[in-house]
Amino acid sequence: MIEEFIKKLPKAELHLHIEGSLEPELLFKLADRNQVDLPFSSVEEVREAYEFSDLQSFLDIYYAGAGVLLETEDFFDLTWAYLERVNDENVKHVEIFFDPQTHTDRGVPMRKVITGIHKALEQAKQQFGMTSYLILCFLRHLSEEAAMETLQQALLFREWIEGVGLDSSEDGFPPKIFERVFAKASEEGLRKVAHAGEEGPAEYIWQALDLLGVSRIDHGVKCTEDEKLMERLLKEKVPLTVCPLSNTKLRVFEKMEDHNLKEMLNAGLCVTINSDDPAYFGAYINDNFLVTQRALNLSLKDVTEIAKNSFRASFLPQDSIDYHLSCIEEYVATQNE
């Protein structure tokens, strides 16, 4: 019952790293196409390597896997595979992160990266009616100067980019390092989000809000450690793009039953469920919904509210948000008949 309800429930995904959707089968296909040597001999060996002790152990494999992405066609294939998958999961809108520095530092031009992704997003709009926005993320383990240079390169493709974000290794790399870069992005009219409060402390969430001026927090699960922060998030209706299975895979929580998503939801926060890096964590958005629902005993009302939050938290215009909320209401009504 609940599985079928979640499967058909209209939803948006707001926290998805497109490089993190690189499935092992596509990894080998692109490696063969581009004549890139892999440290793995089979798909099974790759999947066995997807046991992580923390965020950094995941990132090491994540960046190695990205090495097969070289041409515009590769970025199109990567993005299209994800979009086809989530279309089957009734995702109506996506806001996709991409990490240009992961590629430009390997000599892959920004143009190839963004053109391939954009082409797939446009095709999904035409073929599925799926809307999308693209969010450029800066790698926080690299310098502020490198981030600023990346932003300048990306502005050549300004019409394809909706916003900027901040990801990669959080511990030891506070948001305040990137204050000037985000100020420049704001001058260019770009929306702003940031990973904060995943492995890093609640203080990083404060910095993301006060110094970077973000309108949405990615992860943010450490917020429950700070009562004043919780009050602020509630008062200002700051959305949190939570990734439950990612949090357990990377040992932010030892098991799903320990996750604080329901605590945040019960506090009235605008919580959403997302897949983060689905190929590496073995679960796309519907499985994240389902596993979280079972572990935390979420009600149908809870699940519905989280789906509604995914549109409320999006960068869609209000009329589009209202349309999707009405679609959810209609769907729920049919299930109660």
JOSUL-V84491 format. One record per backbone hydrogen bond with DSSP energy under -0.5 kcal/mol. NH is the residue of the N-H (numbers start at 1). CO is the residue of the C=O. If there is no record, write none. Layout:
nh = <NH/NH>
co = <CO/CO>
//
This chain:
nh = <5/6/7/8/9/9/11/13/16/17/18/18/20/21/22/23/27/28/29/30/31/32/33/34/35/35/36/46/47/48/49/49/50/51/52/58/59/60/61/62/63/64/65/66/67/68/69/70/74/75/76/77/78/79/80/81/82/83/84/85/86/87/88/90/91/92/92/93/94/95/96/97/98/100/102/103/103/104/105/106/107/108/109/112/113/114/115/116/117/118/119/120/121/122/123/124/125/126/127/128/129/129/130/131/133/135/136/136/137/138/140/140/142/147/148/149/150/151/152/153/154/155/156/157/158/160/161/161/162/163/164/165/167/173/177/178/179/182/183/184/185/186/187/188/189/190/191/193/194/195/196/204/205/205/206/207/208/209/210/211/212/214/215/216/217/218/218/219/219/220/220/222/223/224/225/226/230/231/232/233/234/235/236/237/238/239/239/240/241/242/242/247/248/249/250/251/252/253/258/259/264/265/266/267/268/269/271/272/274/276/277/279/280/280/281/282/283/288/289/290/291/292/293/294/295/296/297/298/303/304/305/306/307/308/309/310/311/311/312/313/314/320/321/322/323/324/325/326/327/328/329/330/331/332/333/334/335/336/337/337>
co = <1/2/3/4/5/6/90/93/95/276/16/97/17/18/19/21/23/24/25/26/27/28/29/30/31/32/31/42/43/44/45/46/47/49/50/54/55/56/57/58/59/60/61/62/64/65/66/68/71/71/72/73/74/75/76/77/78/79/80/81/82/83/84/87/86/11/90/11/131/13/133/16/135/98/99/99/100/100/101/103/104/103/107/109/109/110/111/112/113/114/115/116/117/118/119/120/121/122/123/124/124/125/124/92/94/96/134/163/98/165/138/167/139/143/144/145/146/147/148/149/150/151/153/154/155/157/157/158/134/134/191/136/138/170/174/175/176/178/179/180/181/182/183/184/186/185/162/164/216/166/218/201/201/202/202/203/204/205/206/207/207/208/192/192/239/194/216/217/241/196/218/197/220/221/222/223/226/227/228/229/230/231/232/234/233/215/237/270/217/240/272/243/244/245/246/248/247/247/255/256/260/261/262/263/265/264/269/240/242/15/275/20/20/277/277/278/278/284/285/286/287/288/289/290/291/292/293/293/299/300/301/302/303/304/305/306/307/308/308/309/311/317/317/318/319/320/321/322/323/324/325/326/327/328/329/330/331/332/333/334>
//
